[in-house]
Amino acid sequence: MGLIELRDYLRGRGEVSAAEIAAHFGVQMSAVEPLAGEWARRGKLAQSGSTCSKGGGCSGCCSSPSGAFYRWLG
């Protein structure tokens, strides 16, 4: 997965979680963050906070956070 592949995946998908991106590309969630961060620095991607599999913001109460959510701004 590279910057262009991530961009193409995010376009037109609305809001996508880091977990969904990682699953789509078959990579660890930790591989998503640096590329998403680069697009965010360029002003092309908005990131919302981490969420929890139990819903709402992650407060560390469970072991399966789904990571940040990303939205392509174009």
ZILINWO-V312441 format. One record per backbone hydrogen bond with DSSP energy under -1.0 kcal/mol. CO is the residue of the C=O (numbers start at 1). NH is the residue of the N-H. Records with the same first field share a line. If there is no record, write none. Layout:
CO->NH  NH
//
This chain:
2->6
3->7
4->8
5->9
6->10
7->11
10->13
16->70
17->21
18->22
19->23
20->24
21->25
22->26  27
28->31
29->32  33
32->36
33->37
34->38
35->39
36->40
37->41
38->42
39->44
40->43
44->73  74
46->71
48->69
50->58
51->66
52->55
56->52
66->19
67->51
68->18
69->48
70->16
71->46
//
